[in-house]
Amino acid sequence: MEDLAGPARTPRPGEAAQMVREQYTTITEGTHIERPENQAVYKIGIYGWRKRCLYLFVLLLLIVLLVNFALTIWILRVMWFSPVGMGHLHVTADGLHLEGESEFLFPLYVKEIRSRVDSSLLLQSTQNVTMNARNTEGEVTGRLKVGPQMVEVQSQQFQIHSKDGKPLFTVDEEKVMVGTDKLRVTGPEGALFEHSVETPLVRPDPPQDLRLESPTRSLSMDAPKGIHIQAPAGKIEALTQMDIVLQSSDGTVVLDAETVCLPELALGSQGPAGSSQGLYEVCVCPDGKLYLSVAGMGTTCHEHSHLCL
């Protein structure tokens, strides 16, 4: 019996898809499927006024950034910032180097201040300039204050030295020492000392007089080897309201001059006219008082001895 079936054939991919589509159409024939005509579309991102606000905010940030950058450049330019410092202020290995004039509004704490070799150091203030030295505990041990009316120094000892290191002026709680060869006082009223002064020589300028005066107290001059008073081109005057005492414990008081004048001595009664011929003798009382008596053929002191009483 002859087989009527022919050999099996494998369909190609396009034919298989056509068969599945025809089968799906055949099976679903008569069914009605509704499909929406207008489907909702969802967009991702920022749109509308929000987008415009965002762009405006970014633009403002960019403007602020540019302004800040410009101000920073301007400040660096005005303040003269550089890799070595700022303006006239330079940072070196030894400290800070400052050129020109500077103004400090608050206290300045430094270890050393010095000027250039070819210029001087000037400290200036509208009120006062105060320099303090402190110890490790922060206490003030020395102070120099320069004010509009006075210069005040607060320290245990104040010294002024020469360039060779010789002390010229030293002040402490006990004494004041002047180390120069000459101390000159040029004031019209001279110098006023409330206590004693120790010096080997006191003399004025050549055209002026030397005057030692104690208006309300006594004046005493003491020296271990002697006191020498000399006026080569003038005279010496000693004026007092009370007594002038010349005393020598181991020696004598010598009045060495061509003329010794005592114009205020007490004078005894006059004798007969022409008897004395203007001559007088000096009489001495037991207590050392001197008086004059009219000269005669002999001594006449006993006749006027009542002046000693």
C-alpha positions as CSV (number, residue, x, y, z in Angstrom):
1,M,0.0,0.0,0.0
2,E,1.4,3.2,-1.0
3,D,1.9,5.9,1.7
4,L,0.1,9.1,0.6
5,A,1.8,11.3,3.2
6,G,4.8,13.2,1.8
7,P,8.0,13.9,3.6
8,A,7.8,16.4,6.7
9,R,9.0,20.0,6.1
10,T,10.3,22.3,8.8
11,P,8.8,25.8,8.4
12,R,11.1,28.8,8.3
13,P,11.1,31.6,11.0
14,G,8.9,34.0,8.9
15,E,6.4,31.3,8.1
16,A,6.2,30.3,11.8
17,A,5.4,33.9,12.9
18,Q,2.7,34.1,10.2
19,M,1.1,30.9,11.3
20,V,1.1,32.0,15.0
21,R,-0.5,35.4,14.0
22,E,-3.2,33.6,11.9
23,Q,-3.8,31.2,14.7
24,Y,-4.1,34.0,17.2
25,T,-6.5,35.9,14.9
26,T,-8.5,32.8,14.3
27,I,-8.8,31.9,17.9
28,T,-9.6,35.5,19.0
29,E,-12.0,36.1,16.1
30,G,-15.2,37.5,17.4
31,T,-13.7,39.0,20.6
32,H,-13.6,42.8,21.0
33,I,-10.6,44.4,22.7
34,E,-10.8,48.1,23.6
35,R,-7.6,50.1,23.5
36,P,-7.4,53.7,25.0
37,E,-6.8,56.3,22.4
38,N,-5.1,59.0,24.6
39,Q,-2.6,57.5,27.0
40,A,-1.1,59.8,29.9
41,V,2.6,60.8,29.3
42,Y,4.7,61.4,32.4
43,K,7.7,63.8,31.8
44,I,10.8,63.5,34.1
45,G,12.7,66.9,35.1
46,I,12.0,70.5,36.1
47,Y,9.9,72.6,33.8
48,G,8.1,75.9,33.9
49,W,8.6,78.6,36.5
50,R,10.6,76.2,38.7
51,K,13.2,75.9,36.0
52,R,13.4,79.6,35.5
53,C,13.9,80.2,39.3
54,L,16.6,77.6,39.4
55,Y,18.5,79.3,36.5
56,L,18.1,82.7,38.2
57,F,19.4,81.3,41.5
58,V,22.4,79.8,39.7
59,L,23.0,83.1,38.0
60,L,23.0,85.0,41.4
61,L,25.4,82.5,42.9
62,L,27.7,83.1,39.9
63,I,27.5,86.9,40.3
64,V,28.3,86.6,44.1
65,L,31.2,84.4,43.4
66,L,32.6,86.8,40.8
67,V,32.1,89.8,43.2
68,N,33.9,87.9,46.1
69,F,36.7,87.0,43.8
70,A,37.1,90.6,42.7
71,L,37.0,91.9,46.3
72,T,39.6,89.4,47.3
73,I,41.9,90.5,44.5
74,W,41.3,94.1,45.4
75,I,42.1,93.5,49.1
76,L,45.3,91.7,48.2
77,R,46.2,94.5,45.9
78,V,45.5,97.3,48.5
79,M,47.1,95.6,51.4
80,W,50.1,94.7,49.4
81,F,50.1,91.0,50.2
82,S,53.2,89.2,49.0
83,P,55.0,85.9,49.7
84,V,57.3,87.7,52.2
85,G,54.7,89.7,54.1
86,M,52.1,92.4,53.8
87,G,53.0,95.9,52.6
88,H,55.9,97.3,54.6
89,L,55.7,94.4,57.0
90,H,58.1,91.6,56.0
91,V,58.5,88.3,57.9
92,T,62.1,87.3,58.2
93,A,64.0,84.6,60.1
94,D,65.0,87.2,62.8
95,G,61.4,88.5,63.3
96,L,59.3,91.2,61.6
97,H,60.8,93.9,59.5
98,L,58.7,97.1,59.2
99,E,59.4,100.0,56.9
100,G,58.0,103.5,57.4
101,E,55.5,104.7,60.1
102,S,53.1,102.3,61.8
103,E,50.1,102.8,64.2
104,F,49.2,100.3,66.9
105,L,45.7,100.6,68.3
106,F,46.3,97.9,71.1
107,P,49.2,96.9,73.3
108,L,52.3,95.5,71.5
109,Y,54.2,92.7,73.1
110,V,57.8,92.3,71.8
111,K,61.2,91.3,73.0
112,E,63.3,93.8,71.1
113,I,62.6,96.9,69.0
114,R,65.4,98.5,67.0
115,S,65.6,100.8,64.0
116,R,67.7,100.7,60.9
117,V,71.4,101.5,61.0
118,D,70.9,104.8,59.0
119,S,67.7,106.0,60.8
120,S,66.4,106.8,64.3
121,L,63.7,105.1,66.3
122,L,60.6,107.2,66.9
123,L,57.8,106.3,69.4
124,Q,54.9,108.7,69.2
125,S,51.4,108.8,70.7
126,T,48.6,111.3,71.2
127,Q,48.2,110.4,74.9
128,N,51.3,108.7,76.3
129,V,53.8,106.0,75.5
130,T,54.2,103.3,78.2
131,M,56.7,100.5,78.2
132,N,56.5,97.7,80.8
133,A,58.9,95.0,81.8
134,R,57.3,91.9,83.4
135,N,58.6,88.8,85.2
136,T,57.6,85.2,84.6
137,E,54.5,85.7,86.8
138,G,53.3,88.7,84.8
139,E,54.1,91.3,87.4
140,V,55.4,94.7,86.3
141,T,59.0,95.0,87.4
142,G,59.9,98.2,85.5
143,R,57.9,100.9,83.7
144,L,58.7,103.9,81.6
145,K,55.8,106.3,80.9
146,V,56.1,109.3,78.7
147,G,53.1,111.6,79.1
148,P,52.1,115.0,77.8
149,Q,53.3,116.7,81.0
150,M,55.9,114.4,82.6
151,V,58.2,111.4,82.2
152,E,57.7,108.7,84.8
153,V,60.1,105.9,85.5
154,Q,59.1,103.1,88.0
155,S,62.0,100.7,88.8
156,Q,64.3,99.7,91.6
157,Q,67.2,101.5,90.0
158,F,67.5,104.0,87.1
159,Q,70.8,104.3,85.2
160,I,72.1,106.3,82.2
161,H,75.3,105.0,80.6
162,S,77.7,106.5,78.1
163,K,78.5,104.7,74.8
164,D,81.6,103.2,76.6
165,G,79.4,101.7,79.3
166,K,80.4,104.3,82.0
167,P,77.5,105.2,84.4
168,L,76.6,108.8,84.0
169,F,73.5,109.0,86.2
170,T,72.3,106.5,88.8
171,V,69.2,106.8,91.0
172,D,67.9,104.4,93.6
173,E,66.0,104.6,96.9
174,E,69.1,105.7,98.9
175,K,71.1,108.0,96.7
176,V,71.5,109.9,93.4
177,M,74.9,109.6,91.8
178,V,76.3,111.7,88.9
179,G,79.2,110.1,87.2
180,T,80.2,112.9,84.9
181,D,83.2,115.2,85.5
182,K,80.9,118.3,85.7
183,L,77.3,118.9,86.7
184,R,75.9,122.2,85.3
185,V,72.7,123.8,86.5
186,T,71.6,126.6,84.1
187,G,68.3,127.6,85.7
188,P,67.9,131.2,86.9
189,E,66.9,130.0,90.4
190,G,69.8,127.5,90.7
191,A,69.3,124.1,92.2
192,L,67.2,123.3,95.3
193,F,68.2,120.4,97.5
194,E,66.1,119.3,100.5
195,H,68.9,117.2,101.9
196,S,72.7,117.0,101.8
197,V,74.8,117.2,98.7
198,E,78.2,115.6,98.4
199,T,80.6,117.2,95.9
200,P,84.3,118.1,95.7
201,L,83.8,121.4,94.0
202,V,81.0,124.0,93.6
203,R,81.6,126.9,91.2
204,P,79.5,129.1,88.8
205,D,80.1,130.2,85.3
206,P,82.8,132.8,85.0
207,P,80.6,135.9,84.5
208,Q,78.2,135.0,87.4
209,D,78.4,134.9,91.2
210,L,78.2,131.9,93.4
211,R,75.5,132.0,96.0
212,L,74.7,129.4,98.7
213,E,71.5,130.2,100.5
214,S,69.2,128.5,103.1
215,P,66.1,130.7,103.4
216,T,64.5,128.9,106.4
217,R,67.1,126.5,107.7
218,S,70.8,126.5,108.5
219,L,73.6,126.0,106.0
220,S,76.4,123.6,106.9
221,M,79.6,122.8,104.9
222,D,81.7,119.9,106.2
223,A,84.9,118.4,104.7
224,P,87.3,115.9,106.3
225,K,90.4,117.7,105.0
226,G,89.3,121.4,104.7
227,I,87.0,123.9,103.0
228,H,88.6,126.3,100.6
229,I,86.5,129.4,99.6
230,Q,88.1,131.6,96.9
231,A,87.0,134.5,94.8
232,P,89.9,135.6,92.6
233,A,88.0,138.4,90.8
234,G,85.4,139.5,93.4
235,K,84.4,139.5,97.0
236,I,83.0,137.0,99.5
237,E,79.9,138.0,101.5
238,A,78.3,136.1,104.4
239,L,74.9,137.4,105.5
240,T,72.8,136.0,108.3
241,Q,70.1,137.2,110.7
242,M,71.7,135.6,113.7
243,D,75.3,134.8,114.5
244,I,78.2,133.9,112.3
245,V,80.5,131.5,114.1
246,L,84.1,130.8,113.0
247,Q,85.4,127.9,115.1
248,S,88.5,125.9,115.0
249,S,89.0,123.0,117.4
250,D,92.7,122.4,117.0
251,G,93.9,125.4,115.1
252,T,93.5,129.2,114.8
253,V,91.2,131.5,112.8
254,V,93.4,133.7,110.7
255,L,92.3,137.0,109.0
256,D,95.0,137.7,106.6
257,A,94.4,141.0,104.7
258,E,95.8,144.4,104.3
259,T,92.8,145.9,105.9
260,V,90.4,144.3,108.4
261,C,87.3,146.5,108.7
262,L,84.7,146.1,111.5
263,P,82.4,149.0,111.0
264,E,79.6,148.1,113.4
265,L,81.6,147.7,116.6
266,A,80.2,149.3,119.7
267,L,82.0,152.6,120.5
268,G,82.7,153.9,124.0
269,S,81.9,157.5,125.1
270,Q,83.9,160.2,123.4
271,G,86.7,161.9,125.3
272,P,87.7,165.6,125.1
273,A,87.7,167.1,121.6
274,G,91.0,166.5,119.9
275,S,92.4,164.2,122.5
276,S,92.0,161.0,120.4
277,Q,93.0,162.5,117.1
278,G,90.6,159.9,115.5
279,L,92.4,156.9,116.9
280,Y,90.7,154.0,118.8
281,E,91.8,150.8,120.3
282,V,90.0,147.5,120.0
283,C,89.0,146.0,123.3
284,V,88.0,142.4,124.0
285,C,85.5,141.3,126.6
286,P,86.0,138.0,128.5
287,D,83.3,136.5,126.4
288,G,85.1,137.5,123.2
289,K,82.9,140.5,122.4
290,L,84.8,143.4,120.7
291,Y,84.3,147.1,121.2
292,L,86.1,150.3,120.5
293,S,87.6,152.7,123.0
294,V,89.1,156.1,122.4
295,A,92.9,155.8,122.3
296,G,94.8,157.7,125.0
297,M,98.3,157.8,126.5
298,G,97.5,154.4,128.1
299,T,94.8,151.8,127.6
300,T,91.3,153.0,128.1
301,C,89.4,149.7,127.8
302,H,88.8,149.5,131.5
303,E,87.0,152.9,131.3
304,H,84.4,151.4,129.0
305,S,84.2,147.8,130.4
306,H,80.5,148.3,131.1
307,L,79.9,147.5,127.4
308,C,80.8,143.9,128.2
309,L,77.8,143.6,130.5
